[in-house]
Amino acid sequence: MALMITDLCINCDVCEPECPNEAISMGAEIYQIDPAKCTECVGHYDAPQCVKVCPVDCIPLNPQHRETPADLQRKYLILTGPSA
């Protein structure tokens, strides 16, 4: 599953630079995660880096975007593969 940032976010700015897929950006009021770019760091790290650095634990799995580890791996390969 892709991750999401809840309204508990305090806009501390530590998650955005940790995302290897550039899936995190500032939304209208809090940071947000683009589920099309989020691989939960599959292919890059053993664990989601944004979750590791979040001081308020506001980055759970997004139930609206269910994905298997194989799905996340495919997405990683698409995002990081050679451009045409």
C-alpha positions in Angstrom: 0.0 0.0 0.0 1.1 3.5 -0.5 1.5 5.6 2.6 -0.4 8.7 3.6 0.1 11.6 5.9 -2.6 12.3 8.4 -3.8 15.6 9.9 -1.6 15.0 12.9 1.3 16.3 10.7 3.1 19.3 12.2 4.8 20.4 9.0 8.3 19.7 10.5 9.8 19.3 7.0 11.8 16.1 7.8 9.9 13.6 5.6 10.1 15.4 2.2 13.8 15.2 1.7 13.9 11.5 2.8 11.6 10.3 0.1 13.7 8.7 -2.7 10.8 8.8 -5.1 9.9 12.5 -4.5 6.4 11.4 -3.6 6.0 13.9 -0.7 5.1 17.5 -1.2 3.4 20.3 0.6 -0.3 20.2 0.3 -2.8 23.0 1.1 -2.2 22.7 4.9 0.0 19.7 5.5 2.4 17.5 3.6 0.9 14.9 1.3 2.1 11.7 -0.4 1.4 11.0 -4.1 0.3 7.3 -4.1 1.4 7.0 -7.7 5.0 7.6 -6.6 5.1 6.0 -3.2 6.7 2.6 -3.1 7.1 2.5 0.7 10.8 2.8 -0.2 10.7 -0.7 -1.8 13.8 -1.0 -4.0 15.6 1.8 -2.1 15.5 0.9 1.6 14.3 -1.9 3.9 11.7 0.4 5.5 9.9 3.6 4.6 12.2 6.5 5.4 9.5 9.0 6.0 8.0 6.8 8.7 11.4 6.4 10.4 12.0 10.2 10.7 8.4 11.4 11.5 8.5 12.7 15.0 4.7 12.5 15.5 4.0 9.1 13.9 1.5 10.4 11.4 2.3 8.3 8.3 0.3 5.1 8.2 -0.6 2.9 5.3 -3.2 4.3 3.0 -6.2 1.9 2.9 -7.4 3.5 -0.4 -4.2 2.3 -2.2 -3.8 -1.4 -1.5 -0.6 -2.8 -3.1 1.3 -6.0 -2.6 5.1 -6.1 -2.3 5.3 -7.2 -5.9 3.1 -4.2 -6.9 5.5 -1.9 -5.1 8.5 -3.5 -6.7 7.0 -3.1 -10.2 6.2 0.6 -9.4 9.8 1.1 -8.2 11.1 -0.4 -11.5 8.8 1.9 -13.5 9.8 5.0 -11.6 13.5 4.3 -11.7 13.8 2.6 -15.1 15.5 4.1 -18.1 13.5 6.8 -19.8 12.5 6.3 -23.4 
